Amino acid sequence: MRTRLLVILAVFGLLLTACTDSGRDPHGVITLRFQSLAWQQESVAANKDLVAEWNATHPDVKVKYVQGSWDSVHDQLLTSFEGGEAPDVIHDASDDLADFAYGGYLADLRGLLSDRLKSDIPQRSWQTATFGEGIYGVPFLQEPRVLIADAGRLRKSGVRIPTPERPWSWAEFRQVTKKLSGDGRYGVAWPLKEPVSATLNLSLSAGGQLFHRGADGKVTVRLEAGDQLVPRTIHDQVGIDHSAPDSTLGSGGSDTLPGFFGGKYAMVPLGFSYRQQIVQQAPKGFDWQVLPAPAGADGLTQGVSPQTLSIAEDSPHKKEAAEFVDFLLRPKNMVRLALGDWMLPTGTEALKDPALHTAKYGWATGTALADRLSPAPAQSVRGYPEWKDKVATPAFQEYYSGAIGLGELRRRLEKDGNLVLARYQR
């Protein structure tokens, strides 16, 4: 009898585990895990509020909010995928998806997404999450890189103030920063602790691509003329004009704000979302404004890696997960997420919202750049994270500091970089 009872308990335990592993409880209620990388207070609140609203109206499909971190998301997801414990709905960035998509960890969303969502987001944004024939994420938030400027200092200098309709060229930008420099102050501070994405994405304005895919589908690195304009401008501002300090090259964007508020730097190129920190931290009365990044031969075009929502291939409830994603990204909800993160939505309907077209805090300037945002050059390149970490980051850092010249930068990016990429393309 005791043996029989133990067998029954063991079987019941297995059944209970199976129910738990499938995300469905004994009453038939499905529970989806949504891992969010929101970190700013407003953004976390917006995400949690939307999860609560979903749960209040979907008694049979509940969503559990799981807090993730941008600092460790790639390794954390890789571990969870390999351990069979991945969240059902995954918040990430498009430039982190390639290896997961090709590795079979993410679901192909083509048959899961609503027609409304597919038509609302422009094709150029879908391209950022397309790998091979499949779509492995829904791009929903994006941010241009802009110039945050000391408005009073610019007015006093008499320089022409750029607009999205009449931006500075890279040559004019260099001249302006020279004019704004002197007496221990600088026209611009470049925070380039992570130099690769900033350099590559801004280089699209000059026609730079860096990664070139051949007829055989394989990618090689070539540092061509269009790829050189932005790096040479930064290098010359630091090493020749002395209109940018070398002390910020190893800094993150937040590290430059005290010097910016203190009048040491007239401008800082930053992601659009940094405006929230500036609003919170700027001294009372500090007058600042948002300017478009300089334009090259291709105008204000720049690369972006949008934030994305993906569904794990191992999720037993892909249909329900896709319905939750569709709910999160309804136009009004997408606006709430964008405002919470101080970023731009990808959806065309959301971008029409009046809240995104106000002059206050530079919203209108950023929104004017939305249709010039293109997939970042590295989006679909397998091995990009290793190439970036082991080759490109140290090479760009040494070039900007003056330790190596343009020829050595090219050799490292091309020769050393192609050896890395080749391993992923055999």
N, C-alpha and C positions, 0 to 999 in steps of 0.2 A: 504493500500500500504506500509506504513512504517513498519507494523508488518511483512508483507511478505518479505520485504527487509532484516529485521533483521534475520528472519529465514534462508534466503538464505545465509547471511553472516556467521551465526552460523554454518550451514552445511559445508560451504566452509572452515571455520576455523578448523572444526573437520577433514575434509579430508586432509587439509594441515598438521595438527598435526600427523595424521596417517602416511602420507608420511615421515615426519621428523622422527617419532619414528621408522619407518622401515629402516631408513638409506638410503632411495632412494628419490632423489629430483624430482620435476615435470618433468624434462627432462629424467628421468630414470637412472640417475647416482647414483650408490651406494656409500655411504661413510662409511668406516669402521674406528672405533676408535682403535688405537693401543697404549696401555699403556706400556711404557718402564720404566724400573728402572735403566737404564744406568745413571751413575753419573760422571764418570771420563770424562774429556774433550774429549779425543780421542774416547771414547766409545759413548758418545752422538753424536759426529760428524759422526761416522760410521753409527749409527742407522738412523740419519736424512738424511744422503746421500742416504742410501738404500731406505728409504721411498720416497725421491724425484725421484730416478731412477724408482721405481715402478709407481709412479704417472705419470711420463713422457711417460710411455709405456702402460698404462692401462686407457684409457680415460673414460671407463664405470665403473670402480671401483677405487675410490680414497681412500687413507688412510690418516687419520688425526693423527698426532703424539701427544700423551698425555704424559706429564712427571709425573711419579710417584716417590715414595721414598721408599727405603728399610726400613726405620725407622718405617713407619706406614702402610705398604702395607696390612698386614693381616686384621686389623680393617677397613681400607679403602675399601678393596674388600668386606668384609662381609656387610658393609653398602650399598655398591653399588649393590650387589646381591639382598639383601632384598628389596631395593628400586626400583629394575628393571632398574637400570642405569649402569650396568656393561659394561666395554669396550668389544668390540668384540674379540680382541686379547689381551691376558693378559700375561705379563712378570712376572715371580715369581720364586721361588725355589722349588724343588721337595719336600722338607720336610715341606712345607707349604700347600701342596695340599690335604692331606688326608681328612680333615674335609670338604673341599669344594667339593671334588669328591663324598664322601659318602652322602653329603647333597644335591646332585643333581644340583649344581650350574655350573658345568663344563661339556662340551660336551664330550662324548666318541668319541675319534678320530679314532677308528679302521677303519671305513668306509670312512674316509675323507682324509687320508694321501696317498701320492703317493708311489708307489712301490719303487721308487728310494730312497726316504727318509727313508722308513721303513728298507730297506736292508743296507743303509749306516751307520746307528747308531747301535752299537752292542747291543745284547740282554741284557747284564748286565746293560746298561744305560737305556733301555726301562723299566727295572724292577723298576727303581726309580720313575717312573710315572704311574705304574700299580697298580690299586686298585680294588680288586675283579677281575672281568673278563675284565674290561675296561682299556683303556689308556687315561689319562686325561691331558697329557702335553707332549711336545716334548723336551727332554733334549738336550741342544745344547752347553752349556759352562760348564766347570768343572775346579776345581783347587785342586791339591794335597796340602797337608801341607808339607812344606819343612823347612830346617834349613838355615837361612840367616847368614853367618859367616864372621867374620873379617879375611880375608885371610892372611894378614900379621901376625897377632897374632897366627894363627894356624901353619903357617910355622915356626915361631920362636920357638914355643913350641916343635916341633918335633913329634907331634901326627900323627897317620896315617890318611890320608885324605880319607874319604869314597867316594865311587862311587855307582851308581845304580847297578853295577855288584858285588861290595863288600861293602855293607853298614855296618855301625856300628850295633852291637846288642844293645839292651837296656842296658845290663850290661856294654858293652864297652863305650857306650855314657855316662853313669854315671861316669865311671872312667876318661874319657877325661875331663868332666866338672870339676871334682875335681882337675885335673892337671892344668887346666886353671884358677883356682881361687886363691885368696889370695891378701893381701895388698889392700883391699877395692874393688877388682874387682871380677867378677863372670864369671863362664864358660858359663852360660846360664841364660836368663831371660824368665820366662813364663808369658806372658800376658793373664790372664785367667778371664777377666771380664765376658766372656761367656764361662764357663768351660765345659759345657756338650757336645757340638758337638765335640770340640777338643779331649776330653777324649774318647768318644765313638768311634770316627772315627779312631783315632790312635790305639785304643785297638784291632781293627780287625787284626793288624799285629801279635798279640799274640793269636789269635783265640777267642777273646772276642765277645760276641753277646748281652748280657744283657737282650734283649727282646726275649722271647721264646713263640712260638705259639703252642698251644696244638691241639689235634685231633679235638676238638670242635671249633677250629678257634680263641679261645680267647688267648690273650697275657698276660703273666705274666713276672715280672722282677725277675731275679736271678743274683746276683753278684758272678760269678764263678771264678775259677783260672785265666782263660784267660782275664777276665775283670779287674783283680787286678794289673797286671804287670805295666801298664802305670801309674795309679794313685799312686801306691806305689813308683815308680821311682821319680815322681814329688815331692811327699810328702817328700821322703828321701833327695832329692837334696836341698829342702828348709830347712827342720828341722834337719837333721842329718849331711849331708856333708857341708851345707852352701855354696854350689856351685851355688845356685839360690837364689835371694833375695825375701823376702816375700813382699816387697814393690810394686812389679809389679803384684801381683796376682789379684788385682782389676782393672788392667789397660787394655785398649785396645791395639791392636798391634801398632798403630801409636804412642802411648804414650811412647813406649820403644825405639823408633828410636833415639832421642837425646842422651840417655845413650849409645846406641850401637855405634853411631858415635863418642862419646867421649871416647870410650875405656872401659866403665864400664862393658859391657857384651860382651863376645866373640861370642855368638850366640843367635839368637832369632828364635823360631819356629813360622812361619807365613804362611798364605795362599800365594800361588804362585803369586797372583796379587799384593801383596805388593811391588814387585820389582819396579813398576812404581814410588811409593812414594820414594823409596830409590834412584832411578836414579835422581829424581827431587830434593831431599833434602840432599843427601850425600855431605860432604865437598869435595872440589876439591882434587883429589889425593887419596881419601879413597878407599882402595882395598877390595872389598867384593866378595863373591861367594855364589852360591846356592849348598847345599848339600841335599841328600835324607834324609828323616826322618829315625830314627832307625828301624831296622827290628826285628821281633819276630819269633815265630815258623812258622808263615804263611808268612814269608818274608816281602816284602814291601807293602803288601796289606793294604789299608786303605779305610775308608768309605768316600763317597762324596755325597753331595746333589746338583746335577747340577742345573744350571739355566734352566728354562723351558719356553715354549710358549704354552699357553692353549687357548681354545675358549670357550666363555661363552655359556652355554646351552640356554640362552634366545636370543642369537644372531639370527636374521632372515636371516643372510647371512653366514651360516657356510661354505658352499662350497667355496665362495669367500675368506673368512677368511683363510681357509686351503690352498688355492692357494697362498695367500700372505705369509703365514708361509713357504711354500715350496720355494718360491722365496728368502726369507730372509736366508734360510738355504741351498742354493746351496753351493757346496764346496768352491768356491772362496769367496762367501759372508760370509760363516761361518768363514773362515780364517780372513776376515776383522773384524768381530765382536770379534774374539778371540784376535787378536792383539790390538784392541782398548781397551779391558778390561784386557789385560795382563794375559789371562787365556788360557786353552786348549779347542779346539773344541772336541765334542764327535764323529763327523763323521770320518770314517776311511779314506776317500779321503782327507778331509781337513787336517788330521794329517800328511799326506805325504808331505805337502807343505814345501819347503826348509826353509822358514822364521821361521818355528818352530823347526828347527834342528841346529840352529847356537849356538856356544858356548857363544856368547855375551849375557850378562844378564841372563845366566843360562837357556835359552830356551831348549837346548838339554837335560839337566838334567830333567826338568819337563816333556818333551815329552816322555822320557824313562820310566816314571812312569805311563803313560796313561793306559796301559793294566793291571795295578794292582789296578785300582780304582774300588771299588765295591759300591753297594747301602749302604748308611748309615744305621746303625742298626734300627733307628727309623722311616724309610721311611713310612711304612704302618700302623703305630701304631696310632689308634684313641685316642685322648686325650693327645698326646705327648706334645703339647705346654703347657698345664696346668701342666703336670707332670714335665716338664723341669723348668718352672717358679716357681712353688710352692714347689716342693720337691727337685729335683736334683741340681739345681743351688745353693741354700743355703747349701745343704749338702756337695757338692764338695768344695765349698768355705771354709767351716769350716774345712773340712778334710785337705785341702792343707795348711791352715794356722796353723794347729796343735791344733785347738780348740776341735776336736773330733777325735777318733781313727777309725780304719778300721771296727771294729764291729758295732759302731754306724752308720757309713756310710752305711753299708750293711742294717741295720735295717730300716733306713729311706728310702733308695732306694726301698727296697723290701716291707716292711710292709706299710709304708705311701704311697709309689708309687703305689702299687697294688690297694689300696683303691680308688685312683684317676682313674686309668685305668678301674676299674670295672664299674664305672658309665657310661662309654662310650660303654660298651660291654653287656649291659643287653638285 
